[in-house]
């Protein structure tokens, strides 16, 4: 996989495009892992205390939205650089 990325970078002529591609991949990977962890923790919490399901779901959605916002900003900054 690294060899393919290096070949693409050599065709473009810059290593900058490789760095941007790796940065975008890391931003997406981090967001996916974070939202997955939030979701699993919320489901586990609701299973333990079903009466608090509404509050937990609301807090989960707010946290996921904040992660998505940070990810979009990172992607935009990587794209324009």
N, C-alpha and C positions, 0 to 999 in steps of 0.2 A: 504494500500500500504506500509506503514511504517512497519507494522507487517511482511509482506512478505520479505522486505529487511532485517529485523532483523533475520528472520528465515534462510535466505540464509547466513548471516554473521555468525550465530551460527554453521551452517553446515560446513563452511569453517574453522571456528575456530579463525578467526581474524576479528576485526572491520575495519582493514585496507582496506579490499576489499569493504566494505560498503562505506567508504570514497571515494575510487577511483570511484566507481559506481556513487555516488552522484556528484562528481567533473566532470565526463564525461558528465553526464546529464545536469549539469549547463552550461558547455562549449557549448554543442550543442544547448541548449535553448537560451543562450545569442547570439550566432551567428545567429540563425534563426530569433530572434526578431530584431537584428540589420540589417540584410539584408532585412527583410521585411519592416522595417521602411525606409531604403534607397530607396527601390523600390517604395514605396508609395509616398515618397516625390519627387522622380524623375518624376513619372507619373503626379503628380499634377503640378510640375513645367513646364513640357512639355505642359500640357493642357493650362497653362497660357501664355506661350511664345513658340509657336510651332517652331519659327525660330531658337531657341537655343537648339533644340532637340538633335543635334549631340554632342554638348559640354556637355550637361547634361548627356547624355547616357555614354559618355566616362568617365566622373568623377564618375558616378554611378558604372561602372564596375571596375574602379580602387579601389574605396572604398570597394566594395564587395570582391575583391581579397585580399585586406589587412586584412579584417575581417576573411576571410577563412584561410589565412596564419597564423594568430594569433591563430585561433581555432585548426588548425592542430598541431601547436607547443604545445598547451596546451594538446591536446589529446595524443601526443607522450610522453610528460613529465609525464602525469598521467599513461599511460600504462607501462612505464619502471620503475616507482617508486614502 
